[in-house]
């Protein structure tokens, strides 16, 4: 029975060491454990742009909805379904501006009161 006691002890010790290594990896920030959510956070953090608030009037022009701001700038709106109910109204649009395309990626839209 001596070898059975030795094997149990070795297995218990190996499990304890493995658990300790796993916990250390979790607290360290995961350099040993790569998760899909961790990889996604890194990718979105690098390409993330800041949201901006725009005000103006929603107008239907050339088959698409645009925002005419008080300074005379016109921005295309990327989501016609969200913009359509506000056609002809003064609104506040929160979103990300694609300067090259002159397009606002709408995150939120609300009437100005």
Buried (B, 14 or more C-beta within 10 A) or exposed (E): EEEEEEEEEEEEEEEEEEEEEEEEEEEEEEEEEEEEEEEEEEEEEEEEEEEEEBEBBBBEEEEEBBBBEEEEEEBBBBBEEBBEEBEEBEBBBBBBBBEEEEBBBBBEBEEEE
